[in-house]
Protein backbone atom coordinates (compact mmCIF):
# COMPACT_ATOMS: atom_id res chain seq x y z
CA UNK A 1 0.00 0.00 0.00
CA UNK A 2 1.28 3.42 -0.92
CA UNK A 3 1.75 6.09 1.75
CA UNK A 4 0.35 9.52 0.87
CA UNK A 5 1.01 12.87 2.52
CA UNK A 6 -1.68 15.04 4.02
CA UNK A 7 -2.48 18.41 2.47
CA UNK A 8 -1.93 20.09 5.87
CA UNK A 9 1.81 19.24 5.68
CA UNK A 10 2.49 21.29 2.56
CA UNK A 11 3.84 24.79 2.09
CA UNK A 12 3.20 27.70 -0.24
CA UNK A 13 4.17 26.77 -3.80
CA UNK A 14 3.65 23.02 -3.39
CA UNK A 15 1.58 21.24 -6.05
CA UNK A 16 0.11 17.83 -6.46
CA UNK A 17 -2.85 15.55 -6.91
CA UNK A 18 -5.71 14.71 -4.55
CA UNK A 19 -5.70 10.98 -3.78
CA UNK A 20 -8.57 10.71 -1.30
CA UNK A 21 -10.14 11.80 1.97
CA UNK A 22 -9.37 10.15 5.29
CA UNK A 23 -10.81 12.22 8.17
CA UNK A 24 -9.44 11.59 11.62
CA UNK A 25 -9.80 13.50 14.87
CA UNK A 26 -12.99 15.30 13.84
CA UNK A 27 -15.38 13.49 16.11
CA UNK A 28 -14.81 15.28 19.43
CA UNK A 29 -16.99 17.86 21.16
CA UNK A 30 -17.59 20.86 18.91
CA UNK A 31 -16.36 19.02 15.79
CA UNK A 32 -18.51 18.29 12.75
CA UNK A 33 -17.75 14.57 12.57
CA UNK A 34 -16.00 12.40 10.00
CA UNK A 35 -18.93 11.86 7.65
CA UNK A 36 -19.91 15.54 7.54
CA UNK A 37 -16.31 16.69 6.97
CA UNK A 38 -15.89 14.19 4.14
CA UNK A 39 -19.16 15.32 2.54
CA UNK A 40 -18.19 19.00 2.75
CA UNK A 41 -14.72 18.42 1.27
CA UNK A 42 -16.15 16.40 -1.62
CA UNK A 43 -18.71 19.13 -2.32
CA UNK A 44 -15.89 21.71 -2.38
CA UNK A 45 -14.14 19.71 -5.10
CA UNK A 46 -11.55 17.69 -3.17
CA UNK A 47 -12.11 14.60 -5.28
CA UNK A 48 -9.60 11.98 -6.33
CA UNK A 49 -7.61 13.17 -9.33
CA UNK A 50 -8.11 16.92 -8.77
CA UNK A 51 -4.91 18.95 -9.16
CA UNK A 52 -3.96 21.61 -6.60
CA UNK A 53 -1.40 24.36 -6.00
CA UNK A 54 -0.88 25.93 -2.55
CA UNK A 55 -1.12 29.70 -3.11
CA UNK A 56 -0.98 31.24 0.36
CA UNK A 57 -0.50 30.49 4.05
CA UNK A 58 -1.90 32.58 6.89
CA UNK A 59 0.47 34.51 9.13
CA UNK A 60 -0.52 32.90 12.42
CA UNK A 61 0.40 29.22 12.50
CA UNK A 62 0.35 29.13 8.67
CA UNK A 63 -3.44 28.92 8.96
CA UNK A 64 -5.62 29.05 6.89
CA UNK A 65 -4.20 27.91 3.56
CA UNK A 66 -5.45 29.03 0.16
CA UNK A 67 -5.05 26.86 -2.88
CA UNK A 68 -6.05 26.55 -6.47
CA UNK A 69 -8.07 23.38 -6.87
CA UNK A 70 -8.45 22.63 -10.57
CA UNK A 71 -10.07 25.87 -11.85
CA UNK A 72 -11.17 27.43 -8.54
CA UNK A 73 -9.62 28.94 -5.43
CA UNK A 74 -10.38 27.48 -2.03
CA UNK A 75 -9.33 28.35 1.53
CA UNK A 76 -9.50 25.98 4.46
CA UNK A 77 -8.07 25.47 7.91
CA UNK A 78 -5.13 23.12 8.30
CA UNK A 79 -7.13 20.84 10.57
CA UNK A 80 -9.58 20.23 7.69
CA UNK A 81 -6.68 19.94 5.22
CA UNK A 82 -5.32 17.13 7.40
CA UNK A 83 -8.19 14.94 6.17
CA UNK A 84 -7.08 15.23 2.53
CA UNK A 85 -4.59 12.68 1.20
CA UNK A 86 -2.35 13.92 -1.59
CA UNK A 87 0.50 12.91 -3.84
CA UNK A 88 2.96 15.76 -4.11
CA UNK A 89 4.27 16.81 -7.51
CA UNK A 90 8.04 16.60 -7.27
CA UNK A 91 8.87 17.99 -10.70
CA UNK A 92 10.37 21.51 -10.63
Backbone as numpy.savetxt, mean C-alpha at the origin, in Angstrom:
# Nx Ny Nz CAx CAy CAz Cx Cy Cz
7.22 -20.66 -1.85 6.38 -19.48 -1.85 7.27 -18.23 -1.85
6.91 -17.29 -2.64 7.66 -16.06 -2.78 7.32 -15.09 -1.65
8.34 -14.37 -1.16 8.13 -13.39 -0.10 8.03 -12.00 -0.72
6.94 -11.30 -0.45 6.73 -9.96 -0.98 6.94 -8.93 0.12
7.28 -7.72 -0.27 7.39 -6.60 0.67 6.00 -6.03 0.91
5.93 -5.16 1.91 4.70 -4.43 2.17 4.88 -3.00 1.70
3.84 -2.42 1.15 3.90 -1.07 0.62 4.39 -0.07 1.67
4.07 -0.30 2.93 4.45 0.62 4.02 5.97 0.72 4.20
6.73 -0.23 3.67 8.19 -0.24 3.83 8.92 0.63 2.82
8.21 1.12 1.81 8.87 1.81 0.71 9.06 3.29 0.98
9.88 3.90 0.14 10.22 5.31 0.24 9.83 6.05 -1.03
9.86 7.37 -0.95 9.58 8.23 -2.09 10.46 7.81 -3.27
9.84 7.68 -4.44 10.55 7.29 -5.65 10.48 5.81 -5.98
10.14 4.98 -4.99 10.03 3.54 -5.24 8.85 3.24 -6.15
9.00 2.20 -6.95 7.96 1.76 -7.90 7.80 0.25 -7.80
6.69 -0.22 -8.31 6.49 -1.65 -8.31 5.11 -2.06 -8.76
4.75 -3.27 -8.33 3.53 -3.93 -8.76 2.79 -4.46 -7.54
1.49 -4.23 -7.49 0.67 -4.76 -6.40 0.52 -6.28 -6.61
0.77 -7.04 -5.55 0.68 -8.50 -5.63 -0.48 -9.07 -4.83
-1.06 -8.27 -3.93 -2.19 -8.77 -3.16 -2.42 -7.95 -1.90
-3.43 -8.35 -1.15 -3.76 -7.68 0.11 -3.76 -8.73 1.21
-3.07 -8.42 2.30 -2.99 -9.33 3.44 -3.07 -8.50 4.71
-4.29 -8.09 5.12 -4.43 -7.26 6.32 -4.03 -8.03 7.57
-3.37 -7.32 8.47 -3.06 -7.89 9.77 -3.02 -6.75 10.77
-3.46 -7.00 11.99 -3.42 -5.98 13.02 -4.48 -4.91 12.90
-5.53 -5.16 12.14 -6.60 -4.17 11.98 -7.90 -4.67 12.61
-7.78 -5.44 13.66 -9.00 -5.99 14.26 -9.14 -5.62 15.74
-8.36 -4.64 16.19 -8.43 -4.20 17.58 -9.51 -3.14 17.78
-9.63 -2.67 19.01 -10.61 -1.62 19.30 -10.33 -0.36 18.46
-11.36 0.18 17.87 -11.21 1.38 17.06 -10.71 1.12 15.64
-10.45 -0.12 15.28 -9.98 -0.46 13.94 -11.18 -0.90 13.09
-11.01 -0.86 11.78 -12.13 -1.19 10.90 -12.28 -2.68 10.63
-11.29 -3.47 10.94 -11.37 -4.91 10.72 -10.76 -5.32 9.39
-10.31 -6.56 9.33 -9.61 -7.08 8.15 -10.48 -7.03 6.89
-11.68 -7.54 6.98 -12.55 -7.61 5.80 -12.88 -6.23 5.24
-13.18 -5.30 6.13 -13.53 -3.94 5.69 -12.32 -3.24 5.08
-11.14 -3.40 5.67 -9.93 -2.79 5.12 -9.64 -3.36 3.73
-9.74 -4.67 3.59 -9.51 -5.29 2.29 -10.50 -4.77 1.25
-11.76 -4.66 1.61 -12.78 -4.16 0.69 -12.46 -2.73 0.26
-12.11 -1.88 1.22 -11.80 -0.48 0.90 -10.60 -0.36 -0.03
-9.54 -1.12 0.25 -8.34 -1.06 -0.58 -8.63 -1.53 -2.00
-9.40 -2.59 -2.13 -9.76 -3.08 -3.47 -10.58 -2.03 -4.22
-11.52 -1.39 -3.53 -12.33 -0.35 -4.17 -11.49 0.84 -4.61
-10.39 1.13 -3.88 -9.51 2.23 -4.23 -8.61 1.90 -5.42
-8.56 0.61 -5.80 -7.76 0.23 -6.95 -6.52 -0.58 -6.65
-6.33 -0.98 -5.39 -5.17 -1.79 -5.02 -5.45 -3.25 -5.36
-5.45 -3.53 -6.64 -5.73 -4.88 -7.13 -4.44 -5.49 -7.68
-4.40 -6.80 -7.68 -3.22 -7.49 -8.18 -2.91 -7.07 -9.62
-1.67 -6.71 -9.85 -1.23 -6.31 -11.18 -1.19 -4.80 -11.41
-1.77 -4.02 -10.49 -1.73 -2.56 -10.63 -0.30 -2.07 -10.37
0.15 -1.11 -11.17 1.48 -0.53 -11.02 1.38 0.72 -10.13
2.42 0.97 -9.33 2.42 2.13 -8.45 3.79 2.82 -8.46
3.78 4.08 -8.02 4.98 4.88 -7.86 4.76 5.75 -6.63
5.63 5.64 -5.61 5.50 6.45 -4.40 5.94 7.88 -4.72
5.01 8.83 -4.58 5.26 10.22 -4.96 5.68 11.11 -3.80
5.17 10.84 -2.61 5.40 11.76 -1.49 5.26 11.02 -0.17
6.00 11.51 0.84 5.88 11.01 2.20 5.62 12.20 3.11
4.75 12.04 4.08 4.48 13.11 5.04 5.70 13.42 5.87
5.70 14.59 6.50 6.85 15.04 7.28 6.97 14.34 8.63
5.84 14.03 9.24 5.86 13.42 10.57 5.74 11.91 10.43
6.79 11.20 10.73 6.78 9.74 10.64 6.58 9.21 9.24
6.89 10.04 8.23 6.73 9.65 6.82 5.28 9.24 6.52
4.33 9.83 7.23 2.94 9.44 7.11 2.09 10.67 6.85
1.15 10.66 5.94 0.76 9.57 5.04 1.70 9.50 3.82
1.44 8.53 2.96 2.18 8.43 1.71 1.21 8.69 0.56
1.73 9.32 -0.48 0.93 9.55 -1.69 1.59 8.77 -2.81
0.78 8.15 -3.64 1.33 7.39 -4.74 0.45 7.47 -5.96
1.09 7.22 -7.08 0.33 7.07 -8.32 0.03 5.59 -8.44
-1.22 5.27 -8.60 -1.69 3.90 -8.72 -2.35 3.78 -10.07
-1.67 3.15 -11.02 -2.07 3.15 -12.42 -2.27 4.60 -12.86
-3.48 5.04 -13.18 -3.69 6.39 -13.70 -4.27 7.36 -12.67
-4.24 7.04 -11.39 -4.79 7.95 -10.39 -3.80 8.16 -9.26
-4.06 9.17 -8.45 -3.24 9.46 -7.28 -4.03 9.12 -6.03
-3.35 8.48 -5.09 -4.00 8.01 -3.88 -3.10 8.32 -2.70
-3.70 8.69 -1.57 -2.95 8.87 -0.32 -3.53 7.93 0.73
-2.65 7.35 1.53 -3.12 6.50 2.61 -2.10 6.47 3.73
-2.56 6.08 4.90 -1.68 5.99 6.05 -0.82 4.73 5.93
0.33 4.78 6.52 1.25 3.64 6.45 0.65 2.40 7.09
-0.18 2.57 8.10 -0.75 1.36 8.71 -1.71 0.65 7.76
-2.39 1.39 6.87 -3.20 0.75 5.84 -2.30 0.19 4.74
-1.24 0.92 4.41 -0.30 0.47 3.37 0.38 -0.84 3.78
0.45 -1.10 5.06 1.06 -2.35 5.55 0.28 -3.58 5.07
-0.98 -3.42 4.76 -1.81 -4.54 4.32 -1.60 -4.89 2.85
-0.84 -4.06 2.12 -0.69 -4.25 0.68 0.65 -4.91 0.36
0.58 -6.07 -0.26 1.80 -6.80 -0.66 2.23 -6.33 -2.03
3.53 -6.09 -2.18 4.03 -5.56 -3.44 5.29 -6.30 -3.88
5.59 -6.14 -5.16 6.88 -6.57 -5.69 7.54 -5.29 -6.20
8.66 -4.96 -5.63 9.35 -3.72 -5.96 10.05 -3.83 -7.31
9.96 -2.75 -8.08 10.65 -2.67 -9.36 12.10 -2.28 -9.06
13.02 -3.13 -9.43 14.42 -2.88 -9.12 15.21 -2.31 -10.29
14.55 -2.08 -11.43 15.25 -1.49 -12.55 15.40 0.01 -12.32
16.52 0.60 -12.74 16.75 2.03 -12.48 15.80 2.92 -13.24
